[in-house]
Amino acid sequence: MKPIISIVDVDRPDTWTRYRAGLCATCTANCCTMPLEVRLADLVRLGLVDAFEAEHEELRRIAKRLEKARLIDHFNHKHEVFTIARRASGDCHFLDAATRLCTVYERRPETCRLHPQTKSPRPGYCAYGARTLQRRG
């Protein structure tokens, strides 16, 4: 008997599944296609910003450097939040395309560590299932 796989739209949290332990083991990393917002401490943990730069450089200058290097897409100076750049496919910059596993798992940002329990558009739910593909253009 084949398992039933629901169709999920990552942009529609009402299609998401209630999170339960072990769900990630059979997931295709749909959450890793959503925009990833991080703080300066996350960038230091990831090695994108060194501790000296974080301590002594203005956030806007750090953001400008990271944008130029195409490591971030956006910086919200009011909330001091950086949005990590994604690949053309929509995948997170740190997601291995072949294995669908995080390449920086031990150093992953706080947002990823707390997803989907608290840092989620729908806390307690995740975008588990076969993903609907959206046309870009």
LOLODREN-684298 format. One record per residue (C-alpha): chain; residue in three letters; x, y, z; residue number from 1. Coordinates in steps of 0.25 Angstrom, whole numbers, plus 5000, padded with zeros to 4 digits. Layout:
<rs>
R  unit  code     x     y     z  pos
R     A   ALA     X     Y     Z  NUM
...
</rs>
This chain:
<rs>
R  unit  code     x     y     z  pos
R     A   MET  5000  5000  5000    1
R     A   LYS  5006  5014  4996    2
R     A   PRO  5006  5025  5006    3
R     A   ILE  4996  5036  5004    4
R     A   ILE  5004  5049  5001    5
R     A   SER  4997  5062  5002    6
R     A   ILE  4999  5073  4992    7
R     A   VAL  5004  5086  4999    8
R     A   ASP  5006  5100  4995    9
R     A   VAL  5017  5107  5003   10
R     A   ASP  5010  5120  5001   11
R     A   ARG  4997  5115  5007   12
R     A   PRO  4998  5111  5021   13
R     A   ASP  4984  5105  5021   14
R     A   THR  4990  5094  5013   15
R     A   TRP  5001  5090  5023   16
R     A   THR  5001  5078  5032   17
R     A   ARG  5001  5078  5047   18
R     A   TYR  5016  5076  5052   19
R     A   ARG  5019  5063  5059   20
R     A   ALA  5032  5057  5063   21
R     A   GLY  5039  5049  5051   22
R     A   LEU  5032  5057  5040   23
R     A   CYS  5045  5063  5035   24
R     A   ALA  5051  5049  5033   25
R     A   THR  5042  5048  5020   26
R     A   CYS  5041  5062  5016   27
R     A   THR  5046  5069  5003   28
R     A   ALA  5050  5082  5010   29
R     A   ASN  5038  5090  5006   30
R     A   CYS  5041  5100  5017   31
R     A   CYS  5055  5102  5011   32
R     A   THR  5048  5109  4999   33
R     A   MET  5042  5120  5008   34
R     A   PRO  5049  5133  5010   35
R     A   LEU  5059  5132  5022   36
R     A   GLU  5060  5144  5031   37
R     A   VAL  5072  5144  5040   38
R     A   ARG  5079  5153  5050   39
R     A   LEU  5094  5157  5051   40
R     A   ALA  5097  5146  5061   41
R     A   ASP  5092  5136  5051   42
R     A   LEU  5101  5142  5040   43
R     A   VAL  5113  5141  5050   44
R     A   ARG  5109  5126  5053   45
R     A   LEU  5108  5123  5038   46
R     A   GLY  5122  5129  5036   47
R     A   LEU  5117  5140  5027   48
R     A   VAL  5121  5151  5036   49
R     A   ASP  5133  5150  5046   50
R     A   ALA  5131  5154  5060   51
R     A   PHE  5140  5166  5059   52
R     A   GLU  5132  5172  5047   53
R     A   ALA  5119  5169  5055   54
R     A   GLU  5125  5177  5067   55
R     A   HIS  5131  5189  5059   56
R     A   GLU  5123  5191  5046   57
R     A   GLU  5110  5197  5044   58
R     A   LEU  5099  5188  5040   59
R     A   ARG  5096  5195  5027   60
R     A   ARG  5110  5193  5022   61
R     A   ILE  5110  5179  5026   62
R     A   ALA  5097  5177  5018   63
R     A   LYS  5103  5185  5006   64
R     A   ARG  5115  5175  5006   65
R     A   LEU  5106  5163  5007   66
R     A   GLU  5096  5168  4996   67
R     A   LYS  5108  5171  4987   68
R     A   ALA  5113  5156  4989   69
R     A   ARG  5099  5151  4986   70
R     A   LEU  5098  5145  5000   71
R     A   ILE  5086  5153  5004   72
R     A   ASP  5074  5158  4996   73
R     A   HIS  5069  5169  5006   74
R     A   PHE  5072  5176  5019   75
R     A   ASN  5061  5182  5028   76
R     A   HIS  5069  5193  5036   77
R     A   LYS  5057  5196  5044   78
R     A   HIS  5056  5182  5050   79
R     A   GLU  5071  5178  5047   80
R     A   VAL  5067  5166  5039   81
R     A   PHE  5074  5160  5027   82
R     A   THR  5067  5151  5017   83
R     A   ILE  5077  5140  5012   84
R     A   ALA  5078  5140  4997   85
R     A   ARG  5071  5128  4990   86
R     A   ARG  5075  5120  4977   87
R     A   ALA  5068  5122  4964   88
R     A   SER  5060  5109  4968   89
R     A   GLY  5055  5116  4980   90
R     A   ASP  5063  5107  4989   91
R     A   CYS  5071  5113  5001   92
R     A   HIS  5085  5116  4998   93
R     A   PHE  5089  5105  5008   94
R     A   LEU  5081  5094  5003   95
R     A   ASP  5087  5083  4996   96
R     A   ALA  5079  5081  4983   97
R     A   ALA  5082  5066  4982   98
R     A   THR  5080  5061  4996   99
R     A   ARG  5070  5072  5000  100
R     A   LEU  5078  5073  5013  101
R     A   CYS  5083  5086  5020  102
R     A   THR  5098  5088  5018  103
R     A   VAL  5100  5096  5030  104
R     A   TYR  5091  5088  5039  105
R     A   GLU  5100  5090  5052  106
R     A   ARG  5101  5105  5049  107
R     A   ARG  5087  5107  5044  108
R     A   PRO  5080  5120  5047  109
R     A   GLU  5071  5122  5059  110
R     A   THR  5059  5123  5050  111
R     A   CYS  5062  5109  5045  112
R     A   ARG  5064  5103  5059  113
R     A   LEU  5051  5108  5063  114
R     A   HIS  5043  5104  5051  115
R     A   PRO  5031  5100  5051  116
R     A   GLN  5029  5101  5066  117
R     A   THR  5029  5116  5067  118
R     A   LYS  5036  5122  5055  119
R     A   SER  5026  5119  5045  120
R     A   PRO  5015  5126  5038  121
R     A   ARG  5006  5116  5044  122
R     A   PRO  5013  5111  5057  123
R     A   GLY  5012  5096  5060  124
R     A   TYR  5009  5093  5045  125
R     A   CYS  5019  5091  5034  126
R     A   ALA  5019  5090  5018  127
R     A   TYR  5020  5075  5018  128
R     A   GLY  5016  5068  5006  129
R     A   ALA  5017  5068  4991  130
R     A   ARG  5019  5083  4987  131
R     A   THR  5011  5090  4976  132
R     A   LEU  5020  5097  4966  133
R     A   GLN  5018  5111  4964  134
R     A   ARG  5022  5118  4951  135
R     A   ARG  5031  5129  4952  136
R     A   GLY  5031  5140  4942  137
</rs>
